[in-house]
Structures are given as C-alpha cells and as structure tokens.
Amino acid sequence: MWGEVDAAVQDRSEGDLVRSLERADGPVTIDLSDVTFMDSGGLRLLYLSLLAGGEAPVLVGVPERIKDLLEISGVLARFTLVD
C-alpha cells in the first residue's frame, strides 16, 4: 500500500484484495512503509487480511500513526509487525 489509503481506495480495491486473499498460501504480507494517511477504509482493508485465516498477516514498515489506529481499534496484536 502507498499514499493515502482511505474509503475511496477501499471502494476501488476491496474486491481485488478479497480475491487475492482467497488464493494466498501462507501469511499475507502488506508493506505500509509508503502509506502517508489511513482512515477507517484502509483499516477495513487490513482487517480483511485477518479474515483470510491461517497465520497472522505480516505488516512491514508500519508508521506510528497506523500502529496507533490499529491499537485503538483493538486489532494490533492480531498482526505480526516487521520493521
């Protein structure tokens, strides 16, 4: 993911993400190091990766503001974070 990940991005990409998650073997890795903004739409995309089941999704390069958003939402511990 990169740039501003908001409700507009969610609307455009949610279907593609769900299809990708259905085909995934093993944990999903999402690089957030280039994300400059995330709202509840972006959070929903990350939450969808949790619904894929199996191992915890891996989030790479998570900015502090997004860690805070995940923590406030109560889902931070369900992800594996990598610097």
VENQUI-V279881 format. One record per helix or strand. SS is the DSSP state (H for helix, E for strand). FROM is the first residue (numbers start at 1). TO is the last residue. If there is no record, write none. Layout:
BEGIN
ss->{SS SS}
from->{FROM FROM}
to->{TO TO}
END
This chain:
BEGIN
ss->{E H E E H E H H E}
from->{2 7 29 34 40 58 64 76 80}
to->{5 23 31 38 50 60 72 78 82}
END
